[in-house]
């Protein structure tokens, strides 16, 4: 019960930050970074006064810890915050101290001591540690034994130490947006705009397409298409999505959207009236709505960018066909290669090819042919 309460508090902390109406999240993160950079500079000055050098002598374990963190950044980003060691030096530590395979003997030595940890065991320990940051050595070792690996808590600790992974008590208390999405995905939806230029007889005209996604299932619906969307238009779209009989967002608890002005208070109030809590993203953070962004990229690269539209009727037909393809025939990597809402198949039927957008895309399913 206590664990559930702690998890709930962490999620509430994340939700509270994301729901802010200004740039406070980004500003706070930058203030934290600035403070740490200033503190490191002060330590460097003290070290230089005492030893004559700003570079401390690091142990092998300390180099591994730095290399583990630095590997997650490219050399450019690392160079923005690393003033003591060259980014290439940190990357070299990773390749020399962490990437080497486990082996208890030298190149020309006979085997001695304890049996080395297998590469398979090492990979599994790292996978468990990265997927479950709050787990301790004992719990990881217990799961490893359950999975058939003969490793102890000491072995787990040695493996994590060798890869620069150290216990992070603060991580247990921090909120995590990705964790929120994963735990709440089946009651969360997202919305965003896509845009397309039409070559009409009056010149290029832009159309705005508003899409809604069920984050858990990846099902997508088109809310509407407009030449110049305003708050009245988006409010009506919200009513359609919340229709009491067949509204797409019925049963959802959260809706994620950015700070586009057309997503005004009236738009939000429609969803709040059926118990949906709005999660406005901080400015310039499209990665926090990554699944919706992935769909927008897919429909543009697979459909909208490959067709020259001359009128809105063509556009509506193309969007309708693409959503049929996306929801029923397209395999998704995020679903382990499964379709969103696959149609039932006849196991002993013949493979049938279904064309979309005039043969631009194809889907396949088994259908029993009539005798």
C-alpha positions in Angstrom: 0.0 0.0 0.0 2.8 2.4 0.9 4.5 1.7 -2.5 1.3 2.5 -4.3 1.0 5.7 -2.3 4.5 6.8 -3.2 4.0 6.0 -6.8 0.8 8.1 -6.8 2.6 11.0 -5.2 5.3 10.9 -7.9 2.8 10.9 -10.7 0.9 13.8 -9.1 4.2 15.7 -8.9 4.8 15.2 -12.7 1.2 16.0 -13.6 1.4 19.2 -11.5 4.5 20.4 -13.4 3.3 19.5 -16.8 0.0 21.3 -16.2 1.7 24.7 -15.7 0.8 27.6 -17.9 4.3 29.0 -18.4 7.9 28.0 -19.0 8.6 27.3 -15.4 9.6 23.6 -16.0 12.3 24.5 -18.5 13.5 27.5 -16.4 13.8 25.4 -13.3 15.8 22.8 -15.1 18.1 25.4 -16.5 18.5 27.0 -13.1 19.5 23.6 -11.6 22.1 23.1 -14.4 23.5 26.7 -13.9 23.9 26.1 -10.2 25.7 22.8 -10.7 28.0 24.3 -13.3 28.8 27.2 -11.0 29.5 24.7 -8.1 31.8 22.7 -10.4 33.7 25.8 -11.4 34.3 26.7 -7.7 35.5 23.2 -7.0 37.9 23.5 -9.9 39.3 26.8 -8.6 39.9 25.3 -5.2 41.6 22.2 -6.7 43.8 24.4 -8.9 44.8 26.5 -5.8 45.8 23.3 -3.9 47.4 21.2 -6.6 48.1 23.5 -9.5 45.8 21.5 -11.9 42.1 21.7 -12.5 41.9 18.0 -13.5 41.5 15.7 -10.5 43.0 12.2 -10.4 40.0 9.8 -11.0 39.9 6.2 -10.0 38.8 3.5 -12.5 35.4 3.3 -10.9 34.9 7.1 -11.1 35.9 7.1 -14.8 33.3 4.4 -15.4 30.6 6.4 -13.7 31.4 9.5 -15.7 31.6 7.4 -19.0 28.2 5.8 -18.3 26.6 9.2 -18.0 28.5 10.8 -20.9 27.7 8.0 -23.3 24.1 9.1 -23.3 25.1 12.5 -24.8 26.9 13.2 -28.1 30.2 14.9 -28.0 28.7 18.3 -28.8 26.2 18.2 -25.9 28.8 16.8 -23.6 31.1 19.7 -24.5 28.5 22.2 -23.5 28.7 21.1 -19.8 32.1 19.3 -19.5 34.8 21.9 -18.6 37.3 19.5 -17.0 37.8 16.6 -19.4 37.6 16.6 -23.2 34.4 14.9 -24.5 36.6 12.6 -26.6 38.4 11.5 -23.4 35.1 10.6 -21.7 34.0 8.6 -24.8 37.4 6.8 -24.8 36.9 5.8 -21.1 33.6 4.2 -22.1 35.2 2.1 -24.9 38.2 1.1 -22.8 36.6 0.5 -19.4 33.0 -0.4 -20.1 32.7 -1.9 -23.6 35.3 -4.5 -22.9 33.9 -8.0 -22.4 34.1 -9.7 -19.1 37.1 -11.9 -18.7 38.9 -12.9 -15.5 42.2 -13.7 -17.2 44.7 -11.9 -19.3 45.3 -12.6 -23.0 48.2 -15.1 -22.3 47.2 -16.3 -18.9 45.6 -19.6 -17.9 42.1 -19.4 -16.5 42.0 -18.8 -12.8 39.7 -17.7 -10.1 35.9 -17.6 -10.2 34.0 -18.3 -13.4 33.5 -15.1 -15.4 30.0 -13.7 -15.7 28.5 -14.6 -19.1 27.8 -11.8 -21.6 24.2 -12.9 -21.7 23.9 -12.5 -17.9 25.5 -9.1 -18.0 23.0 -7.9 -20.7 20.1 -9.2 -18.7 21.3 -7.5 -15.5 21.7 -4.2 -17.3 18.3 -4.5 -18.9 16.6 -5.1 -15.5 18.5 -2.3 -13.9 17.6 0.2 -16.7 14.0 -0.9 -16.8 13.5 -0.8 -13.1 15.6 2.1 -11.6 14.2 1.7 -8.1 15.2 -2.0 -7.8 18.1 -2.9 -5.5 20.8 -5.5 -6.0 18.9 -8.2 -4.1 15.7 -7.8 -6.1 17.6 -7.9 -9.5 19.5 -11.0 -8.3 16.2 -12.6 -7.2 14.6 -12.0 -10.6 17.8 -13.3 -12.4 17.6 -16.5 -10.4 13.9 -16.9 -11.2 14.9 -16.6 -14.9 17.5 -19.3 -14.6 20.7 -17.2 -14.2 23.1 -18.2 -11.4 24.1 -14.8 -10.1 24.3 -13.3 -6.6 23.6 -9.8 -5.4 27.3 -9.2 -5.2 27.6 -10.2 -8.9 24.8 -7.8 -9.8 26.6 -5.0 -7.9 29.9 -5.7 -9.6 28.2 -5.7 -13.0 26.5 -2.4 -12.4 29.6 -0.8 -10.9 31.6 -1.9 -14.0 29.1 -0.1 -16.2 29.1 3.0 -14.1 25.6 2.5 -12.8 25.3 3.5 -9.2 22.3 3.7 -6.8 20.3 6.9 -7.3 18.1 7.4 -4.2 16.8 10.7 -5.6 15.5 9.0 -8.7 12.9 7.2 -6.7 11.4 10.5 -5.6 11.5 12.3 -8.9 8.6 12.3 -11.3 9.1 10.8 -14.8 7.0 11.8 -17.8 7.8 8.6 -19.6 6.7 6.6 -16.6 3.5 8.6 -16.5 2.7 7.8 -20.2 3.5 4.1 -19.7 1.3 3.7 -16.6 -1.6 5.8 -17.8 -1.5 5.2 -21.6 -4.8 3.3 -21.7 -6.7 6.2 -20.2 -4.7 8.9 -22.1 -5.4 10.5 -25.5 -3.5 13.2 -27.4 -4.3 15.7 -30.1 -2.3 17.7 -32.6 -2.5 19.4 -36.0 -1.0 18.4 -39.3 -0.8 20.8 -42.3 -0.9 20.3 -46.0 -0.7 22.7 -49.0 -3.3 22.3 -51.8 -2.6 23.5 -55.3 -5.9 25.1 -56.1 -6.8 27.3 -59.1 -6.3 30.3 -56.8 -2.8 29.2 -55.8 -1.6 27.4 -52.7 -4.0 27.0 -49.9 -3.2 25.5 -46.5 -5.5 23.0 -44.8 -5.3 22.2 -41.1 -6.0 18.6 -40.0 -6.8 17.9 -36.4 -6.1 14.4 -35.2 -6.8 12.5 -32.0 -5.0 9.4 -30.8 -5.7 6.8 -28.2 -2.2 6.5 -26.7 -2.7 3.0 -25.5 -4.1 1.4 -28.6 -2.6 3.9 -31.1 -6.0 4.2 -32.8 -6.3 7.6 -34.6 -9.4 9.6 -35.6 -9.5 12.7 -37.7 -11.5 15.4 -35.8 -11.8 17.7 -38.8 -10.2 19.6 -41.7 -10.4 23.4 -41.9 -8.9 26.2 -43.9 -8.6 28.7 -41.0 -9.5 27.0 -37.8 -10.6 29.1 -34.9 -11.8 28.5 -31.3 -15.4 28.0 -32.4 -14.3 25.3 -34.8 -12.1 23.4 -32.3 -14.9 23.7 -29.7 -17.3 21.9 -32.0 -14.7 19.3 -32.7 -14.4 18.8 -28.9 -18.1 18.2 -28.7 -18.0 15.6 -31.4 -15.1 13.7 -29.6 -17.2 13.8 -26.4 -20.5 12.7 -27.9 -22.4 10.7 -25.3 -23.1 7.8 -27.7 -20.0 7.3 -29.8 -17.5 9.9 -28.7 -13.9 8.8 -29.4 -12.6 10.0 -26.1 -15.3 8.6 -23.8 -13.7 6.8 -20.9 -10.4 8.7 -21.1 -8.9 10.5 -18.1 -6.2 12.7 -19.7 -5.8 14.6 -22.9 -2.4 15.9 -24.0 -2.1 18.9 -26.3 0.3 21.7 -26.9 -0.3 25.5 -26.4 -1.8 26.3 -29.7 -4.1 29.3 -29.2 -7.0 27.4 -30.8 -6.9 25.0 -27.8 -8.6 27.6 -25.7 -10.6 27.4 -22.4 -13.8 26.5 -24.2 -12.1 23.6 -25.9 -10.7 22.3 -22.6 -13.9 22.8 -20.8 -15.8 20.4 -23.1 -13.4 17.6 -22.2 -13.3 18.5 -18.5 -17.1 18.2 -18.4 -16.8 14.4 -19.0 -14.0 14.0 -16.5 -11.0 14.4 -18.8 -8.1 16.3 -17.3 -6.1 18.5 -19.7 -2.3 18.1 -19.8 -0.8 21.1 -21.5 2.8 20.5 -22.7 5.6 22.9 -21.8 6.7 25.2 -24.7 9.0 23.6 -27.3 8.6 20.0 -26.0 7.2 18.0 -28.9 9.1 14.9 -27.6 6.6 14.8 -24.7 3.9 14.0 -27.2 6.1 11.6 -29.2 3.4 9.0 -30.2 1.2 11.7 -31.7 4.2 13.3 -33.4 5.1 9.9 -34.8 1.7 9.6 -36.4 1.9 13.1 -37.9 5.3 12.3 -39.4 4.0 9.0 -40.7 0.9 10.4 -42.4 3.0 13.2 -44.0 5.8 11.0 -45.3 3.5 8.1 -46.4 0.6 10.0 -47.7 0.3 13.8 -47.7 3.8 14.6 -49.1 3.3 12.1 -51.9 0.1 13.4 -53.4 -0.7 16.8 -55.1 -4.1 17.8 -53.8 -6.2 20.2 -55.8 -9.3 20.4 -53.7 -10.5 19.5 -50.2 -12.6 16.6 -51.3 -9.5 14.7 -52.5 -7.8 15.5 -49.2 -10.7 14.1 -47.2 -10.7 10.9 -49.2 -6.9 10.5 -48.8 -7.1 11.0 -45.1 -10.0 8.6 -44.7 -8.1 5.8 -46.7 -4.9 6.4 -44.7 -6.6 6.1 -41.4 -8.2 2.8 -42.6 -4.6 1.7 -43.4 -3.1 3.0 -40.1 -5.8 1.5 -37.9 -6.4 -1.9 -39.5 -3.5 -2.9 -41.8 -0.2 -1.1 -40.8 2.1 -3.0 -38.4 3.5 -0.8 -35.6 6.9 -1.2 -34.0 5.5 0.2 -30.7 3.0 -2.7 -30.6 5.6 -5.4 -31.4 4.6 -5.5 -35.0 0.9 -5.8 -34.4 -1.9 -3.8 -36.1 -4.0 -1.4 -34.1 -7.4 -3.0 -34.8 -6.7 -5.9 -37.2 -9.7 -7.4 -39.0 -10.4 -11.1 -38.3 -8.9 -13.5 -40.8 -9.7 -16.9 -42.1 -6.8 -19.1 -41.1 -7.0 -21.3 -44.2 -7.9 -18.4 -46.5 -5.9 -17.0 -49.4 -3.7 -13.9 -48.9 -5.5 -10.9 -50.3 -3.8 -7.6 -51.1 -5.7 -4.4 -50.4 -4.6 -1.2 -52.1 -4.9 2.2 -50.6 -4.4 5.7 -52.2 -4.3 4.3 -55.7 -1.7 1.7 -54.9 0.6 3.9 -52.9 0.1 1.7 -49.8 -0.9 -2.0 -49.5 -2.3 -4.1 -46.7 -2.7 -7.9 -46.5 -5.0 -10.3 -44.8 -6.2 -13.9 -45.3 -9.7 -14.2 -46.8 -11.6 -17.4 -47.7 -12.7 -17.3 -51.3 -16.2 -18.2 -52.2 -16.6 -21.7 -53.7 
